[in-house]
Amino acid sequence: MPAPTEKAIQQSLDNLQNGLPVLQTDFSHIAWNFALQPDQDQFLEQVFDRNKKLTETLVIFRKRLTEAAAANQDVEPVIDQAFLHYIINTDGQIPEPEDADPFDVYEAVTRYAESIAVGVIKEADGALFLEVDEKKNPFPEWTPGVSAAGMLRRLGRVINKTRYGRDDIIPSHAFGFDESVEDHTLPNAMTLADFSHLAYFGPAYVEKQLKLWGYEIFQWVENEETDTQAFITGKGSHLIVCFRGTSSGADALVDARFFKTNAFGGRGRVHKGFQGALDSVWNQLKDAVDSLGPTKKLFICGHSLGAALAELAAHRFALGEYQVAGVYVYGSPRVGNRDFMDAYNELLEEKTFLHINNKDIVATIPPRILGFNHLGGSPRQFNEGHAITMIPKSRGIFEEEEVEMDFEELDQATQEAIMAEMKEAQQCMEDYTQSLTADITMQEEPTARGLFDNIAPVNDHSMDLYLYKLGCAIIDGYIQPMP
C-alpha cells in the first residue's frame, strides 16, 4: 500500500477532531505519516489533542514504525499490529458497526493471538479453544449486542490473560528492543521482562514464541537434579541469556539456604544455594554461548531466583571477557557479601539494572544482617502504582550492613525472625508458581485481573505485574509531559 497523500492524512486528523469514530483507514493514514515524520514529537502533540489513546499507541510502536519506514520496508504489517493493539489494549474510541471498515473478528483475533504465541484451536465439533504451552482454555462466546470491534476488544483481553495472567499487559514486541543501547532503557527493560516471564514456560513453547519475535537461534539449558533452567537465544549482534525463576518446590529450597560460600573468581562470598544452582548448568551455558556467538553482546536477565543466577552468570562472563552489555533483573534476592559486591560492581555496576516492585518480599532476602547485598547500581523501585524511584543503596531497605554475621552467631529471637521471613518469601514464590499453572477462569468481565491479585506479597512479586507497570511507565514517560 502506498503512503497516503497529505490530503488523506489531514482528512483523517479532521475526522478525529470532529469526534468521528477511528476507522482503520484513518488509523493507517495517521500511523503512516507518523512513521515518516522528521519531528515525531510535534506530530504526537497534534494527535494527542484529538485522541490520547491513539497517541499512546503511536508512542508504543514508534521504534518499529520508524525502523520499517527508514528501511523502505512494508509498514502495513506494523500498522496492522498497532491497530489491533489500539482496539484490544486501550480504552480508546472504537468504530461502530455501521461506520467501521469491515473486518473478520475471528481472523483478526487469531492474528493477534498468534503474535503472542496463543493458538486459536478449532476442534472437529466446532468448539474453539485458546492454547498456551499445550494447555487449552475455552474460547469465550460472542456477547450479544456488541459490535465487531467491541467484541475484538473483549476477546483480545481474554487472550492477554491466557498468555500473561492479566488482561492489561502490552506485549513487549510492540516496543522493540535496541541492542545498541547499553544504558538502561524502559523498552529494553520491558522486553527482557517479557523474556523473564517466558522462561517459566516449557522449552518448545519458548522456542515458538522466540521465532515469532525473530529469534531463530535457541538453546535450552537444564539440570533436572537442581531444577535449574535457562535459555540462550539471539539475533543481530546480540545474545540473550535468560534464567527461569523458582518453578517448583525443589528449587524453592535453594532460595531458603542463606549460607555463603567462596565466590567464583576468588573475591567475596555468595549465597551457597544460588552458586550451586549456577554451577550445575554453567558448562552447558558457556558452551551454548560459545557455539551461538561468543563475540556478540550479552544481555542477561531473570526473575526471582532467575535474577540471582543471572547476576552470578554475568559476573562469570565478565571475568571471562565476554561482552556483557546489560543485566536486567526483576525481584532479585540479595546475592553476596560486601567483598563480592565490590568485585561485581567493578565490572558491572553501570550495566546491572535491578527492578523491584513496591513491597516485593523476595527482594528483602537473604537478610542484610548476614552480610547479603544487592548488586549493581541503585535499584529502580515501583510504588503502589507505576511510578519509579531510584533508591540509593545507602539507605532504606537497600542499606548495606557494615557487619557480616553468620546465622549461628545470632540470638534465638533473631534466628526465629529470619526463618519466619524466609518462610514467607518462599511461600510467596511457591504461590506465584501456582498462579502460573492454575486454570484461567474465563470471566465475562473483560477487566478481570490476575488470579492472585488479592494476595499482595504474591502479586508484588509476580512477573506479570512487573510487565504491566513497565508498560505503564513507558507510556507515562511520553504522555505526561504533553500539554
N, C-alpha and C positions, 0 to 999 in steps of 0.2 A: 504494500500500500504506500503510495507517495505521500510525502509530507503535506499537511493541509495548507491551504492558502491563508494569507493574513486575514482575508475577509471571513473565512470559515472560523478561524480562531476567535476573531472579535465577536462573531455571532454567538459562539459558544459561551464566551465570557458574558455577553449581554444576557443570554438565557439564564445564567446563574444570577446576575444582578437583578433580574426581574422575578426571581423566585421560582423559575420553571424547574421541573424535575431534571436530575442529572442523567441525561441519556448517554448511552455508551459512545455515540459519535462525539458528543460534547466532551466527554472524558478523554477520548482518544486525541481530539484536537488539542486540548489543553496540555496533555502529557507530552505530545509530540513537540509542542512549542517550548515547553519547559526543558526538555532534553537538549534543545538546540540553543537555549538562551545563553548569551555571554554573561548576563547579570541575573543569575537564577534567584538570588535573594530578593531583588526588587520585584521580580515576577511573582514570587511566593507571596509577597505582601499584597500584590494586586488580587491574587486568588483568595487570600485569607479574608479580605473584606467581603467576599462573596460566599465562600464555603470553607469553613475551618477544617472540616474533616477531609475534604479533598486536598487541602493544603498539607495536612498530616500525611496523607498517602503519598504525595509527591516527595515530601521530605524522606519518608521511609525508602522509597525506590530511587532516590536521587542518584546514588552511585551507579546502579545498574542501568538506568535510563541514559545517563550521561556517557558511560563507557560504551554502550551499544551504539549511540549516535556518533560518538567520536571515531569509532572503528568502522563506520559505514555498514554496520550490521543491521539486521532486521529488528527494528524497535518494537514491532507489533506484539511479539510474544511477551515481552516485558510489560507492555501496556496492558495486555490481556490479564496478566497476573496481578497487576496493580488494580485493575477494575474489579477483579474478583475480591481482592483484599478490601477495597473500598466498601463493597456490599457486605462482606462477611465480617470484617474485623473493625468496622467503625459503626457508629450510630448515626451517620450522615443520612441526608435525604436520599431516598431510593425511588426509582421511577415507578409510577403506577402502570397497570397493565395496558391501558389504552394509549399511553404516551411513550412507553418504553420500546427500545429496539427489541425485536423478538429474539429470544434465545431459549435453548432447551435446558431446563433446570437440571435434569438428570445428567446431561452431558457436561454442563458447567461444574456441577458439584463433584463429578467424577474427576475432572481435570484438577480441581483444587485439591481433592483428596490425594490424588497421585503425586502432587508436588511435595507433599509431606509424608509420602510412603504409607498412606492409608488406602487399602484396597477396598473397592466397592464390588462386592461379590453378589452375583445373581444365581440362585440355585435353580435346579431344573423345574421346581414347582413355582418359580417366580418370586420366591422370598428373597429379600435383599438383606445383606449384612455388611458391616464395616469390619475390616480385618487389619490388625496390627500385630506383628510378630507371632503369626499363627493363632492369634486369639480373635474370635469373632464376637461381635455385638450386633444386636438387631438394628436395622436401619429404621429411623423414625418415620412414621407415617405422615402423609401430607395433611396439613392443617386446613380444614375448610375455610373459605373466605379470605385466604391470604394470597397476595399476588405472587407472581413467579419470582420476582426479585426478593420479596419478603420471605418467601419460603427458602430461597437460596441462602439468605442470611441465617435463618434458623438451622438449616441443615449443615451449613458450614461450621457453625459454632459447636454443633454436636461432634463434627469431625475433629475440630480442635481439641475438644475434651477427650475424645477417644485417643488421640495421639499424645497429648501433653498432660491430661488430668485437669485442665482448665479450659474454659471456652474463650478466654480473652487474651491468649498469648499470640503475639505476632511471630510467625515463623521467621527464623533468622535469615533465611536465604533472601528475603526481601531487602535487607540492608546491604548485603555483600561483605566480603572480607578483604582487607587490604594487607597483603603480605609485605608491602614495602615499609609499613609503619611499625617501628619497634617501641614507640612510646604507647602509653595506654590510650585506647580509644573505646568509646562505648559500643560502636558497631562491632569491633573485633571482640570485645568482652561478651556481647550478645551472641555472636557466632560460636565462640568457644564454650559458652554456657550451654548452647544447644548441643554441641558435641558431648559435653559432660553429661547432659541428660540422656543423650542417645546411647551412651556407654552402658546403661542399665538394661538395654535390650540384648537379644541373642545375636551372635556374630553374623548369621545370614541376613537378618533384618538390618543390622548396622551397615553391612556392605551394600544392600539395596538402596538405603537412604543416601549413602555417600555417593553412589553413582548418579543419583538424581541431582546431587549438588555439584557434580562434575569431577568428583574424585575417583579416578579409575584404579589407582593402586591401593592395595589394602592388605593388611596382615593382622590377624588376631593372635594375641599372646595370652596364655593362661597357665596357671599352676593349680590343679584341682586340689592338691593336698592343703595348700594355704588359702584356697579360694580367692586367688588374686587374678584380675583380668585387666587387660589394656588392649588398645588397638593403635595401629600406625597407618596413616593414610597421607596422601599428598597430591598436589598438582602444582604446575608452575614451578616456582623456585622455593617452595616450602613443603615441609612435612609437619603433620600434626600428630603428637603422641598424647593419647587420652587415656586416663585411668578410670576404671569403674570405682564407685564408692562402695560402701557397705551393701552387700546384696543378700546376705544370709546370716543365720545365727553363728555360723562357723567363723566368718571373718569379722563379725561384730566383736568377738572375743579378742581379736587382735587390737581393736581400739581400746579395750579395757585395760590392757597391760601398760602401766606407766613407768616401768623400769627402763633405764637407759643403758646403752652400750656404746663402745667407741665408734665414731662416725667413719664412714668411708673417706679416705683422704688423710686421716690421722689427726684432724683437729676437732676437738669437742666431742660431745656425746649426744646421741639422738635416741628417740623412742625405740625401744628394742623391738616391739611388735611391728612397727612400721618398717624398720630396716629389714627385718626378717622377711616380711611380705615382698619387699622390692628385691631382695636377694634371690628369692625363689623364681623370679621372672627376668632378672637382669640380663643374663646371657642371651635369652631369646629376644629380648627387647633391643639390645645393642646389635645383635646380628641382623634384625629386621631393619633397623635404621641404616646399617652399613650396606645392606643389599638394595634398599629403596632410594637412598640418596644421602650419603654421608656428608656431602659438602653443602647440602641445602640448609636453609634456615629451619630451625626447630621452634615450633610453638607447642608448649606443653601445658596440659590442662587437666582438671579433675575436680570432683565434688566430694566433700566429706573425707573419708579415708582416701579416696582417689586424689584429693587435693594434697594431702600429706605425701603420698607416693610421688605425685607429680613434682613436688619441690625437691624431694630427695633425688629423684632421677635427673632433674635439671642440674643439680649440683654435680652429679657424676659426669653428665655430658659436658658441662662447662670445664671440669677438671681435665677431661679428655680433649679439650679444644674443639669441640663441636660448636657450631654457630647457634647458640641459644638466643632466639630473638625475642621471646616473650613467654612468661609463665603466668597463666591466668587461672586462679584457683578460687573456689566458692565454698564457704562454710568449712574452712580447714581447721582441724585441731592444731594445737601447738606441736612443734616437731622436735626441737632440740634445745640444748642449753646455750648460754651466752657465747661460749667459745665457738660453738658450731654456727650460731647466728652470725658472728663476726666473720667467720670463714666463708659462709654462704654469701653474705652481703658484699664482701669484697669483689665477688664475681657477678652477682645477680641482683643486687639491691634495686637498681634502676629498671630492671626488667621483670620484676616479680610483683604481681598485682593481686592482692587478696581482697575479696569481696565478702562482706558479712551482712546478713540481713537482720536488722533490728535486734532481737534477743535470741539469735541462733545459739543454743546452748553448746553445740559441738565446738564452736569457736572459743569456748572458755575452758576447754580441757586439752591435755592434762593440766593440772593446776600450776600456777606460777611459783608457788612455794617450793615445788620440787625442781625448779630451775628451767621449766619449759618456756620457750618463747616462740612467737610468730616470726616468720622470715620476711625479708624484703623491706620495702618502704612502708609508709603509713597506710594502714588498711582503709578501704572505702566501705563505709557502713551506711546502709539504708535506715531511715527512720521507720515509723509505722506505715508511712506512705511510701513514696518512691524518691524522696529527696536523698541525695548522697552527701555525706560529710567525710572529709579526710580526718581520721583520728590520729593525732600524734601518738607515737608509741611510748612517749614518756609519761603518759597519764591515762587515767580511766581504766577500762577493762583490759587494755593492752599494755599496761605498765610492766616494765621488765624488772624482775626481782634481782636485787643485788646479792642475796644469799641463796645458795642452792643446797637444798637438804634432801636426804633420802627418806623414803616413806617410813622406814623403821625408826628414824630419829624423832618422829613427830609424836605428840601425846595422843592418847587414845581418842579423845574427843575430836581432834583434828583429823585423825585417820578415818574415823567414822563419817565425818562430814565429807571428806574427799570421796570415800566409797559411795556415799549416797549420791553425790553429784555425778560420779562416773556411771552409776547405775541408771540415773535419769537420762544422761546423754545417750547411753547405749540403747535404752528403751525408745528414745526419740528416733534413733537411726533405724531400729528394727521396725517401728511403726511406719516410718517413711517407706521402707522396703515393702511392707504390707500394702501400703497405698498404691504402689506401682503394679502390684499383681492382682489387686482386687477388681471385681467386675465393675464396669462403668454402668451406673444407673441412668438409662436414657430418659431423663425427665423432660416434660413438655416445656418447662420454663427455660428459655434459652440462656438466662443469665446465671444458671446454677454453676457453682464454683467447684473447687477441688473436693475430694472425698473427705479430707481430714481437716477442713478449714476451722472447725470448732476446737481443734487441739492446737493451741497457739505454738508451743515449742516445736511440734512436728511441722506445722505449716511454715514457721520461720526458717526451718532447715531445708524445706523441700526445694528441689531444683526447679520445679515449675514456678514457684513464687519468685525465685531469682530471675528467671526468664521474663516473667510478667513485669517486674519492676525495672529491669534493664530496658525493656522496650518502652516503658513509660518515660524513663529518664531521657532516652534519646529524643523522643518527641518533645518533651518539655524543653530540652536544650535549644531546640529550633523555634518552637512556637511561642514560648513565654516572652522572649524579647520583642515580639512583634506588637504593633500598636493595637 
